[in-house]
Amino acid sequence: MWVLLLLLLSDFLSIYTGTFGSLFFIHMAFPTTNATQELPAVNEILASVGQAPVTTLDQTNPDVAIAYNTLQQVTREVQAEGWSFNSEFHYEMIPDTNDEILIPNNVLQIDLTENSANMEKDAVVRDGKLYDRHNHTYKFTEATVEVDVIWQFDWVDIPKPIQHFITARAAAMVSSRIIGDPSQYQILQQQEAYTRALAMEYDTRQADLTFFGVPHGEAKSSYQAFQPFKALYR
């Protein structure tokens, strides 16, 4: 009886390991926490290039995989530009027990705030930590360090006008990657330009911009005049 059970088990395992090389490995979709929310955007991209909509983000479908990966790429690129919804100024970061500042994974850009405490520092990101190039150290001995941050947010936390712009740009990119029709690509580029204008209009309204400087706070707001030496330095 034990021999029979072992033979049955061996046949069962061969079904899952013989072809794929690992136990219970099944090639299937790679869902994300935003799969339900991102699905309409993926379907809009597919519809823009003449493809049928889908009910799940099944990345075994090449068109769905290209559309979804392009959406993720464009989402990061657009957010990295820095908008009012994902930019934070004078954000206080606390060094750890080693006097080092670890950079969170959802930080797209980070720089020291221009204030008196940071005048003798010049920070960049190295090895996932904030590094002071001026003093050649990872150490920050202050209790808190003020930085300006651009965050990467999940799809559900991105404002609708920005989502529409991201989707339109991704659709144009997918068109060039899948279809390659110059006429279709030109039409989608026009839609991208229109949605970008709407996104910028939304952002300028939300940001409360002023010629005399962004109002980060009554005591901290200041007008940053053009500094030619920075351009020459680059």
C-alpha positions in Angstrom: 0.0 0.0 0.0 2.8 2.4 0.9 4.4 1.7 -2.5 1.2 2.6 -4.3 0.9 5.8 -2.4 4.5 6.7 -3.2 3.9 6.0 -6.9 0.8 8.2 -6.9 2.6 11.0 -5.1 5.5 10.7 -7.6 3.1 11.1 -10.6 1.4 14.0 -8.9 4.7 15.9 -8.4 5.8 15.2 -11.9 2.8 17.1 -13.2 4.0 20.3 -11.4 7.7 19.9 -11.5 8.4 18.1 -14.8 7.6 21.0 -17.0 8.2 24.1 -14.9 11.1 22.8 -12.7 9.7 23.7 -9.3 6.9 22.5 -7.1 3.5 24.2 -7.7 5.0 26.8 -10.0 2.2 28.1 -12.2 2.7 30.9 -14.7 -0.1 33.4 -13.9 -0.8 37.1 -13.5 1.1 39.2 -11.0 -1.5 41.2 -9.2 -0.7 44.3 -7.3 -2.4 46.1 -4.4 -3.8 48.5 -6.9 -4.9 46.0 -9.5 -8.6 46.8 -9.3 -8.0 50.5 -9.5 -5.4 50.2 -12.3 -7.5 47.9 -14.5 -9.7 50.7 -16.0 -6.5 52.6 -16.9 -5.0 49.5 -18.6 -8.3 48.9 -20.5 -8.3 52.6 -21.6 -4.8 52.1 -22.9 -5.7 48.9 -24.7 -8.8 50.6 -26.2 -6.7 53.5 -27.5 -4.6 51.1 -29.6 -7.6 49.0 -30.8 -7.3 46.1 -28.4 -10.1 44.4 -26.5 -10.6 45.1 -22.8 -9.7 42.5 -20.2 -11.2 41.6 -16.8 -7.9 40.9 -15.0 -4.3 42.1 -15.2 -3.1 38.7 -16.6 0.4 39.4 -17.7 0.6 36.1 -19.6 -1.2 38.2 -22.3 1.6 40.1 -24.0 -0.5 43.2 -24.8 -1.7 43.4 -21.2 1.8 43.0 -19.9 3.1 45.8 -22.2 0.2 48.1 -21.3 0.5 47.5 -17.5 4.3 47.8 -17.4 4.2 51.0 -19.5 1.6 52.4 -17.1 3.9 51.7 -14.2 6.8 53.3 -16.0 5.0 56.5 -16.9 3.5 56.7 -13.4 7.0 56.9 -11.9 8.3 59.3 -14.6 5.4 61.7 -14.2 5.4 61.7 -10.4 9.2 62.3 -10.5 8.5 65.7 -12.2 7.2 66.9 -8.8 3.6 68.1 -8.4 1.8 69.8 -5.6 0.2 66.5 -4.4 3.5 64.6 -4.0 6.0 67.4 -3.1 6.8 68.2 0.5 9.0 71.0 1.7 10.8 71.4 5.0 10.1 67.8 5.8 11.9 66.7 9.0 13.8 63.4 8.9 15.2 61.9 12.0 18.6 60.2 11.8 18.8 56.6 13.1 20.9 55.3 16.0 24.0 55.5 13.7 23.3 59.1 12.9 22.4 58.1 9.3 19.3 59.0 7.4 17.8 56.1 5.5 15.8 56.9 2.4 12.3 55.4 2.2 11.6 53.3 -0.9 8.8 55.6 -2.1 11.1 58.7 -2.4 11.7 59.7 -6.0 13.8 62.8 -5.3 15.2 64.3 -2.1 17.4 67.3 -1.3 18.3 69.3 1.7 16.1 72.3 2.4 17.9 75.6 1.8 18.1 77.0 5.3 20.7 78.1 7.8 21.2 74.7 9.3 22.0 73.1 5.9 24.2 75.8 4.5 27.4 73.8 5.1 26.0 70.6 3.7 25.4 69.2 0.2 23.4 66.0 0.2 22.9 63.3 -2.4 21.5 59.7 -2.2 24.1 57.0 -1.9 23.6 53.3 -0.9 20.0 54.1 0.1 21.1 56.8 2.6 21.6 60.5 2.6 25.3 61.4 2.0 26.8 64.8 2.7 29.3 65.5 -0.2 30.5 68.7 1.4 31.7 67.0 4.6 32.2 63.5 3.1 30.1 61.6 5.5 26.8 59.8 6.0 26.6 61.2 9.6 24.0 63.8 10.5 24.3 64.6 14.2 21.3 67.0 14.4 18.1 65.8 16.0 16.2 66.5 12.8 17.2 67.4 9.2 14.9 69.4 7.0 14.6 68.1 3.4 12.5 68.7 0.3 10.9 65.4 -0.9 9.1 64.2 -4.0 7.1 61.1 -3.1 5.9 58.2 -5.2 2.3 57.5 -4.4 0.1 54.5 -5.3 -2.4 54.9 -8.2 -5.4 55.4 -5.9 -3.7 58.4 -4.3 -2.9 60.2 -7.5 -5.4 63.0 -8.4 -7.7 62.3 -11.3 -6.3 64.9 -13.7 -2.8 63.5 -13.2 -4.1 59.9 -13.7 -5.7 61.0 -17.0 -2.4 62.5 -18.2 -0.5 59.4 -17.2 -2.9 57.1 -19.0 -2.8 59.3 -22.1 1.0 59.3 -22.2 1.1 55.5 -21.6 -1.4 55.0 -24.4 0.9 56.9 -26.9 3.9 54.9 -25.8 2.0 51.6 -26.1 0.9 52.6 -29.6 4.5 53.0 -30.7 5.5 49.7 -29.1 2.7 47.5 -30.3 1.0 49.1 -33.3 3.6 51.4 -34.9 1.0 53.4 -36.8 2.2 57.0 -37.2 -1.4 58.4 -37.6 -2.6 56.7 -34.5 0.5 57.8 -32.6 -0.1 61.4 -33.6 -3.7 61.4 -32.5 -2.7 59.9 -29.1 0.1 62.5 -28.7 -2.5 65.3 -29.2 -4.6 63.7 -26.4 -1.5 63.5 -24.3 -0.9 67.2 -24.8 -4.5 68.1 -23.9 -4.5 66.0 -20.7 -1.1 67.5 -19.7 -2.6 71.0 -20.0 -5.5 70.0 -17.8 -3.1 68.4 -15.2 -1.0 71.5 -15.1 -4.1 73.7 -14.7 -5.2 71.5 -11.8 -1.7 71.6 -10.2 -1.3 75.4 -10.4 -4.7 75.8 -8.7 -3.7 73.3 -5.9 -0.2 74.7 -5.3 -1.2 78.3 -4.5 1.8 79.5 -6.4 3.0 83.1 -6.1 5.7 85.1 -7.8 7.3 85.8 -4.4 7.9 82.2 -3.6 5.8 79.1 -2.7 4.1 79.7 0.6 5.7 76.8 2.6 5.0 78.7 5.8 5.0 82.3 6.9 8.3 82.0 8.7 10.0 79.8 6.1 8.7 81.2 2.8 11.1 83.2 0.7 11.6 84.2 -2.9 14.5 82.3 -4.5 16.0 84.6 -7.1 17.9 83.3 -10.1 21.4 82.3 -9.2 23.6 82.2 -12.3 26.5 80.5 -10.5 24.4 77.3 -10.1 24.0 77.1 -13.9 27.7 77.8 -14.5 28.6 75.2 -11.8 26.8 72.5 -13.7 
